Amino acid sequence: MPLSVKTAISIEENLLRKANELAKQMHTSRSKLFSIALLDFIKKNENKELYEKINNAYDSELEKEDVKIANGMKEKLNENMANDLW
């Protein structure tokens, strides 16, 4: 089991009340609820950073051949969609 440390934080009273209610509904401690929420927030932030890195990698200018291929794919897709009998 990971080592736990105590900490003091300041949060809005209304938020604390909602956290207490949720912890009770989940049959868990408030500390566990905060740990779950913080871990989820950290993971989402890491995913956001990864997403931004991927977007930046693909954000560079396409070479002429890439543009030609992409345009050809768009044309083919439009042809297929026009022939689709939905």
Residue pairs with C-beta under 8 A, 6 or more apart in sequence:
4 31
11 19
19 30
19 33
19 34
20 30
22 33
23 29
23 30
23 32
23 33
26 33
28 36
62 70
